[in-house]
Structure formats: C-alpha cells, structure tokens
C-alpha cells in the first residue's frame, strides 16, 4: 500500500508523520471468536493511534476474511 506518511493527528491538532505497525486483533462476537493481522497507524510525535480511512478499509476487509474463515472451519460449510 503506497500512501503519504502524513496525516492529521486529533491529539496534536496538526499534520504529522506516522508509522504503521502490524498488530494482532482479537474479535469476540456472540457466537465466534477470531483474530486477524491489522495495520495500525501511530503518530510519530505523540504516539497515539490515528484514524486513516484507507487503512481502516483494509482492516475491515481483513476482519471479514478472518471471520469468514473462522465460520467455515467451525461449520465446515460456505
């Protein structure tokens, strides 16, 4: 994924450089638990997590895929 490494930080209240870390996210829904690798952007100035729509969209896709795989392995169908 190619993008500018600058985004607005709601904590710093300015445009800042950020870094992207790979993190494992655990999702615990009512009837299923699964994990997926998420890309998480952090402000290089204050260290807080940023919200960047392109990255959020990718993480949603990763979460849906992980949920589908967990459901398939549990149910043996789909």
C-alpha positions in Angstrom: 0.0 0.0 0.0 1.6 3.3 -1.1 0.4 6.4 0.7 1.8 9.6 2.2 3.1 9.1 5.7 1.5 12.4 6.8 -2.0 12.6 8.4 -3.9 14.8 10.8 -3.5 13.9 14.4 -6.5 14.7 16.6 -4.3 14.7 19.7 -1.6 17.0 18.3 -4.1 19.1 16.2 -1.8 19.2 13.2 -0.5 17.2 10.3 2.1 14.7 11.5 4.3 11.9 10.2 3.1 8.4 11.2 4.3 4.9 11.3 2.3 1.7 10.6 2.6 -1.2 13.0 1.3 -4.8 12.4 -0.9 -5.9 15.3 -3.0 -8.9 16.1 -6.6 -8.0 16.8 -8.9 -10.4 18.6 -12.6 -10.1 17.9 -15.1 -11.8 20.2 -18.6 -11.8 18.8 -21.5 -13.5 20.4 -21.1 -16.8 18.6 -17.5 -16.7 17.3 -14.0 -15.6 18.2 -11.3 -14.9 15.6 -8.1 -12.9 15.2 -6.6 -11.1 12.2 -3.5 -9.0 11.5 -4.3 -5.3 11.4 -2.3 -2.4 10.2 -2.4 0.3 12.9 -1.1 3.9 12.3 0.5 5.8 15.1 1.5 9.4 15.3 5.3 9.8 15.5 5.0 12.9 17.7 2.6 11.9 20.5 2.4 8.1 19.9 -1.4 7.9 19.8 -3.3 5.8 17.3 -4.5 7.7 14.2 -7.6 7.0 12.2 -6.8 6.8 8.4 -9.7 5.8 6.2 -7.6 3.8 3.7 -6.0 1.7 6.4 -9.4 1.3 8.2 -10.9 0.0 5.0 -8.1 -2.6 4.6 -8.5 -3.7 8.2 -12.2 -4.2 7.7 -11.6 -6.4 4.7 -9.0 -8.4 6.7 -11.5 -8.8 9.6 -14.3 -10.0 7.2 -12.0 -12.6 5.6 -10.8 -13.8 9.0 -14.4 -14.1 10.2 -15.5 -16.0 7.1 -12.6 -18.4 7.5 -13.4 -18.9 11.2 -17.1 -19.6 10.3 -16.1 -22.0 7.5 -13.8 -24.0 9.8 -16.4 -24.1 12.6 -19.3 -25.1 10.4 -17.5 -26.9 7.6 -19.6 -25.1 5.1 -19.9 -22.0 2.9 
